[in-house]
Amino acid sequence: MTDPARETLRRVFGHGEFRGQQAAIVEHVAAGHDALVLMPTGAGKSLCYQLPALLRDGTAIVVSPLIALMQDQVEALRQLGVRAACLNSSLDAEQAASVERQLLAGELDLLYVAPERLLTPRFLSMLERVPVALFAIDEAHCVSQWGHDFRPEYRELTVLHQRWPQVPRIALTATADPPTQHEIAERLQLQQARRFVSSFDRPNIRYRIVQKDDARRQLLRLVQEHPGEAGIVYCLSRRKVEETAEFLKEHGVDSLPYHAGMDAGVRADNQRRFLRGDGVVVVATIAFGMGIDKPDVRFVAHLDLPKSLEGYYQETGRAGRDGEPAEAWMCYGLGDLVLLRQMIDQSEAGEERKRLEHRRLDALLGYCETIRCRRQVLLEAFGETYPQPCGNCDNCLEPPQTWDASTVAQKALSCVYRSGQRFGAAHLIDILRGSDSERIHRFDHHLLSTWGVGSDLDARAWRSVFRQLVAQGLLAVDSEGYGGLRLTAASRAVLRGEQPVFLRRDPLPRRSRGSASRGALQAMADLDPAGLALFQSLRELRAELAREQNVPAYVIFHDRTLHEIALHRPRDPDALAEIGGIGAGKLERYGERVLARVRERVNE
């Protein structure tokens, strides 16, 4: 890597070294070549185009799909002293005109723009009048029609290559399985671009899945394991979002709802409170999406089954962007599976799309039910081989047991058949356990030979059995009816005793577990009491600076930077400049106040 790149990295961004493939990508793009970059969230994708933008002549045009994402990145760059702006619908006419004047006058290093704005004839004509350093296409997976964040405008971005063939393009994403990677390259005409694929592994995230059993109480226990820490809780429906946020609030959690059905002003205010506050938990649908750039989210929880492993990976990737320990937790039950199968089958999508969605759901089920290391299974979905068990997922930390459930499976399948293949798991469990309810008698199900044959298992154990039989394809969901269960072609061999069935034994729920986030507290273990007090004081100073400028605290300094200051206690500007994350812009802007706070605490 050339000295100018390293010097700019140190002077502007405050970093002494590149991470991973950053150096190679920066050198490649700065030299004028196209690139397709696949790099996990939190690994430093933005630097891969921001630094070349400063090394090349002209203005870098960054295509970004969400307003919140643009605004955060622009504010973070301005904190570094970089001339950055955005053009989107949040600006009034006068503000937009001011940004355009800066562009035409050559006063911008980077301009963030939504694809809809970029593609207007007026904006394209304006770009013809200015030198363009490069085009960066962020969240490039939006080009995929099979993806979860499809934006049709992304398909039209080939115009950039057609009108500016000599300007380098860099497309970036954190979420793309091999078929999506191929589609990105094809749709954006980047087949000849050099491809940089980093490991999709997020080693700081602990993956944990629990069987659904009073889900809100289970969630509350999780949140209580992360006291005062920021988190995101995903729910499938708007109603569940509202109810869950209210439940957490009633139990003393600073929680806020977020979904597309809310008043736009309230929704935007809730997002701002989450981004700029400490310890706020937001409960949301996936409308709370790609624009979340908050680095200190300590947990992401799913109260409902996501639609695919790709979506799950992206949503869980919003935890621990700062590299500190974080947790991805999912509460999963048979009802989730039934609902998602019904949603797929009853949708208006074509048969090809439905088949794809079923395959993706099956892959997700395989991940949920696996007894292998979850990280290995997750990364395999992205075409990556993880060499050994990770030691940081529930299956590694508490290896699941399997048991021979052949006889139990025969009882379950026989009960489905004898009751007419039209009832859901709850009623089937009542039959098997010998319930004497009115509904059992109404259908004469107390007369079935399977009535009471499963009384040796409790309802929770039977729910686990039915969930896993569906996941293994031994039972199917009647999506046309009311979600009843029916036999499949594979059921026959089990009923005849020709095929054994082994199931994982779900662990019993615990009142409390060690949390992955405890590692975040342990990260401060190298600070003595005076260092811890200084760290907290620096956080208070950061909050003051953020309030003064009405920006999120993390665009001022990350916790990691404050920790390093508290550890080394620099006493002059030269020493402060050696701290990671403090470039020339931040040193000039905040150096005196930071050093004053250090001297004040050290001299106490």
N, C-alpha and C positions, 0 to 999 in steps of 0.2 A: 504494500500500500504506500502511496506517495506521501511525502511529508506534509503537503498542504492539507490532505484529508485528515491526517492525525492531528495536525495543529488546529484545524477547525473543530474537530471533535473535542479537543481539550478546551479551546478558548470559548466556543459557543455553548457546547452542551455539558461541559464540565466532567467529561469522562476520559480516563487515561488510556483505556483499551477498548477495542471493538469486541463484540460478543459473537460467537458462532461464525456464521457466514457473512456477517455484516460487511467486513472489510472487502471481501471479494465482490459482493453485490455493489457496494458503493463505487469501487474501482471500475466495474463493468459498465454501470449506467453513466458515471461521470465521463467515461470515454466515448459515450454516444451510442451505446448498444441497448437493444431491447432485453427485457428480463421478465420472467414469470416467477414470483416469489411465494412460496408456501411456507409459512412460519407460524408457530403457535402464538396465541394471544400472550402478551407480556414478554415476548422475546425480542422486541425492538424493531418491528417492521417499519414503523414510521421513519426512523432514522435512515432507512435504506433509500428513501427518496428525498428526505429533507436535507441531508448532507450533500448529495449530488446537486441539489437545487442551488446550494450556496457556492458550489465549485464551478458551475456552468454559468455562462452569460444568459441574461434574460430572466423571465418569470416562469416558475414551475406552475403548471395548472394541475390541480389535484381534484379528481372526480370522486366525490364522496356522497353516499346515499342519504345521510341523515343530518339534519340541522344541528342537533345536540353534539354530534361527533365533530362536526366542523368547528363549532364555537369553542369547544374545549381545546381542540388542537391549535386553533389560532391563538387563543389566550395563552396557552403554554409556550408557544413560539415567541409571542410578544414579551413574555417574562424573560426570555433568553436574549432579547434584543433583536430578534429576527423580524424583518418587515413582512408581516403576513396579514391576510384579510380573507373574508369569505363573501360570496354573493349567494343569497338565498331569500326565500319569501319572508324571513323574519325582519328584513331591512325595509324601511320605508323608501320612497322614491329618492329623497335627498341623500340618504345614507348610501343607497346603491349607486347614485351618480358620483358620489365622492370616491367610492372604491374604483369605479370605472376610470375616473380621472387619474387616480394613482397608478392604475395599470398602464394607461396610455403614456404616462409620464415616466415610466420605468422605475417607479418608486416601490415596487413590491418584489420580494423574493419568492413568495408562494401565494397563490390564490386558490382557495377552496371553492368549488362550485358544484351544485347538484347537476346530475346528468340532464335533467329537463331544461335547465338554464343553458348549459353548455351547447345543447343541440339546436338552440334557436338560431335562425339565420343572422339575427343582429349580433349575437355574441360571437359566432364563428367569423363574421365579417370583422369584428373588432380585433380578434386574435390575429387576423392577417396583417394588422398594423403594428404588432409588437413582436419583439424577439421572444420566442418560447424556449425555455431551458429544457423542459421535459414534460411529458404527460404521465401522471401517476393515477392509476385506476385502483382505488381502494375498494375493499370488500368485493373483489372480482367474482366471487361465487354467485353474485346477484345475476350474472349473465345466464345461469343454468335454469332452463325451464323446469327441470325436475327438482330444483333446490327449494329450500324452505324460505328464502328471501328473494324470490325472483322479481326483478325489476325490468320490464320490457325495454325501457330506454337504454339499458346496458347493451342490448343487441346492436344498437345503432352507433356505438362508439368506434366502429371500424372507420368511420369518417375521419378520425384523427390520423390514421395511417395513410388514408387516401389523400388528404389535403396537406399533411405535413410529413412526408415519408422520411425526411432526414432528421426529424426530432425523435429522440429515444422515448420509448414507452416502457413503463414498469407496472405490471399488474400484480396486486398483492391480495392474499387471503389467508385466513387462519383455519378455514373450514372447507375442505374439498377432498372427497374420496377419489380414487383413481379415475372413475368415469367422469366425474365433475372436472377434474384437472384437464382431461382431454377436451372436454367441451369448452372450457375457458379458453384454451389455446386456439381451438378452431373458431369459436365465435368472435374472438377479438383479433383474429389473424396474427397470432403469436406463435405459430407452429415452428418458426425458425428462431424464436427467442431462446436464450439460454435459460434453463430451468434450475432454480435453486430450491431444493426441497429439504427443509430442516426436519428434525425429528418432531413429531406431533406431541411428544410426551410433555406433560406438565408435572414434573416430579414433586412439586410442592403441594399438589392437590391429593387429598386422601378421598378415595371413592368408597361409598358405603350405601348399601341398599337394605331396607328393612321391610318385612311383610306388614301390610297395612292392617292396623288393629287400633282403632281410636286415633285416627291420623292427626287430628289437631293437637291432642295431648302429646303424641309422639313428637310433633313439630315443636311444641312448647319446650319439651325437654331438650331438644337440639338447640333452640335459641338460648336457653338458660345455660348451656355449655359454652356459649359465646357472649358473656355479659359485656354490654357496652360496645359491641362490635357490629360493623355493618354487614348486612346480609340481604340476599334476594330470595324470595319464595315464589315459585311458579305454580300457578293453578290453571286448569283447562278452561274454566268458565268465569265470566265476569261476576256472577253472583257469588261464586266460591271465593273469588278475590276479596270482595267486600266483606263477606262473613268472616274470613280468616283474618283479615287485617283488624277487624273489630274485636275478634276473640283475643288476639295478641295484645291489643291495646288494653283490654279489660284485665289482662294479667301483667300489666306494668311495662310492656314493651313499646318503645317508640316506633310504631309501625304505621305505614301509609299504603293505601291502595293505588293501583295504576292499571287502567285498561282503556281500550279505545272508546268505550261507551260513556266515559266521564266527560264532564265539561272540560273543554280544551284548556281553559285557564287554570282550573284546579289541577288537572293532570300535569301541566307544565310546572306548576308551583310545587307539586309533590316530587317531581323529578329533581327540581333545583334543591329542595330540602335534603333529598337523599344524597345528591352529589356533593353538596357543600357542608353537610353536617357530619358529625361523628356518631357512630352507633345507631344509625337509622336502619330499620328493616323495611324494605318495600315488598309488598305482596302484589304480584302482577301476572297478567297473561303474557304470552310471548310478544305482545305489542311493545313490551319493555325490552327493546332489542339491541341492535348493534351499536347504538350510540353511547352505551355505557362504558365510559373510559375511567371509571373510578378504580384506583389501584389497590385500595385497602379493603375490598370486599372479602370477608373472612369465611363466608359460607354461601353456597347456593343450594337451595332445597327444592325438590320437586314433590308436590303433593299429589300429582297425577302423572301417569306415564307419558313421556314425550312421544312424538310421532316417529322419530327415527334416531339412530345413533349419531348421525351428523348433527341434527338439531340438539341432541343431548350434549354432544361435545362442545358445541358453540355456547350453549347456555351455561354449562358448568365452567367453561373457560373464562367467565366473567369474575370468577373467584381468584384471589391471589395473584393479580397482575403484577404486584410488586415483588413477586418471588418468595414472599414469606409463606409459612404454612397456612393452608386453607382446606376447606372440606366441601365435597360434593355429595349430597345426601338425597336419597330418593325413597319415598314411601310408596309401595307398589302392591296392588292386589288384583284379584280376578276381575273385579268390576271395571277397572281401567282397561283391561284387555278387551272385554266385551264391548265397552263403549267405543273404543277406537276401531274395532273391526266393523261395528255398525256404521260408524262415520265414513269409513272407506267405502263399504258396499252400497250405502245409500246416497253417496255423493253423485253429482252429475258428471264426474270425470269419465273419460273413455276407458275402455277395458285395459288398454296398455298401461295407463296411469294407475289404475286400481291394482294391477298385478305388481307394479313397481312398489306401490305403497305397502302392499301386503308383504313383499320381500323385505322391505325396510323394517316393518314392524316385527317380522320374524327374527331378523338380525338383532333387534333391540331386545326381544324376549330371550334370545340365546345369551345375550350379555347379562340380563337380569338373573337368569337361572343357572348360570355357569358355576361350576365349583373350582374353576381355574382362577388364576390371577386376573382380576378385572382389567388391569392396565394392559396386559397382553392381549386380551380379547378386544378391547377398545381400539388399540393401535393396529391390530390386524385389519380392522374395517377400513383403515386408511392406507393399507398396503405396506405396513411397517411391521417388522419382526422385533419384538422386545425379547432380549436374550434369556432373561431369568425372571422369576417372580419378583414383584416390585418391593414387597415388604411394607407397602403403604396403602393397602386396600383392606376391606373387611375380610375377604377370603384369604389373604396372606396373614393377617393378624390373628384371625380366628378361623382356621381352616374348617370348612363345613364338612359334616358327615353325610354319607349317603346310606340309604337303607333299602332292603329288598321289599318293594311295595307291590309285588305282583298280585298277591291275594287281595289287598286293599283296592288295587286298581280294578280287579275283576268285579268286586262288589260295587264300586262306583259306576263302572260302565254298564253293569247289569241293571242297576237302579235307573240309569238314564233310559235304557231300552224299555224296561218294564213299565215306566211311568209315561211312556209315549213320546219321548224325545222332544219335549216342548217346555220343560221347566228349567228355571235357573238354578244356580248352585245352592242358594239359601234353602229352597224348598227340598232339593235333593238331600241336603244334609239333614233336614228335619226327618225325612223318611228313614235315612240310614241310622239315625240316632234314636228312632222310635218315638218321635214327638206325638203327643195326643191332642194336637191343636185342632181347631174347627176346620181349618183349611185342609188338613190331612184327611179328616173324615169326610169332608165335602166331596173329595175326589176318590174316596174309598182306598186311599193309599196305605191305610193301616192293614189292608188285606193283602198287600204285595209281599212276595217272599223275601224281598230285600228290606222290609220294614224292621228296624231295630237291629239289623245285622252288623251295624257299625257303631254300636253304643260304647265300644271300648276306646274310641277316639273322641276327643272333644271337638267342638265346632271349629276352633282355630286350626287344628290339625287337618280337618277335612277341607277347609278352605285352601290350605296349602296343597293338598292332594289334587283338588279340582283345578287349581291354577296351573299346576305343573303338567297335568294331563292335557290341558288345552295348549300349553306352550310346546309340548312334545308332539302335538298333532294327533293325539289319541281321542280328543274331543274337539268338536267344532262349534262355533257360535252361530245360532240361527239369526242372521242379520236382518232377514225379512220380517221376522216375528218380533218377539219382545226380549231377545237376547237369550232364549233358551239354549240348552246344550244338546247336541246330537252326536251320534257315533260317526266315525270316519272309516275309510277302508282299512286303516291300520288297526282299528279296534278289534277286528275279528281274531287276529293272531293272539292278542292278549287274552281275550275271553276264552279261547280254546286252550290256553296254557302253553302255547307254542313260543311265546316271546316274553321274557322276564321284563319287569319294569323296576328301574331304580330311580329313586327320587332323592333330592337333597333334603336334609332335615333342617328346617328353619330353626334358628336359635330362639330361645325364649326371650321376650322383651326384658330389658334391664332398666332399672330406674336411672342409672347414670353410667356414662362411659367416659373414658379418657377422650378428650377432643383433640383433633389435629391442631386446633388453634392454640393449644397449650404451647406448641412450639413457637408461636409468635411471642408469647411471654418469655419463654426460655431464651429467645434471641437477645433479650435484654440482660441475660444472666451475667454477661461480662461487664456490666456497669455496677460500680459500687453505689452505696446510697446517695452520695453526692451527685454521681453521674445520672442516676434515675431522676433525681429532683431536677437536674439541669435539663434532661430530656423532656420532662413534663412542662417545664417552663418554656422551652423552645416550641413545644406544641401550642402553648398559649400564645406565644408571640406570632406563630404562623397563623393562628386563628384571627388575631388582631389584623395582621396584614391582609388576610383574605377578606375580612369584613370591610376594610378601608377601600378595597378595589372591587368588591362585589364579585369575587371569583371563588371557585372551589379551592380549598386549602391545599390540595395535592398539586396544583399547578405552581404553587410557591416553592414548596420543598416536599419530597417524599419522606416518610418515616425513616427510611434507611439513611438518608442524608443527615437527619436530625440525630439519629443514633450515633453516626460517625463523629459528628460534632461533639456530642456528649461524651464520647469515649476519648477523643484526642484533645478536646478543650483548646482549640487554637486561640492564640492571644494577639495575632496581628493579621493583616490582609493576606500576606504571602502564605501563611500557614492555613488560613481559611480556604484559599484558592486550591489547596491540595486535596480538599475534601471532595469526594465523588458527588457529582450533581451540581457543583457550584462553578459555573462558567463566568466569563468576564461580565456578562450582562447582570447576572444575579449578584455577583460580588459588588458591582457598582451600586446596584439598586438596594440591596439589603445588608451589605457587609457591615456597616457601622452599627446597625441595630442588633444584628446577631452577635457581634463581638462585644457590644455593651452588655448584652444579656449574659454572655459567658463570663465576662469579668465580674459582673454583679453577683452571680451565683458562686463563682470560685472564691470570691473574697468574703463571702458570708461567714 
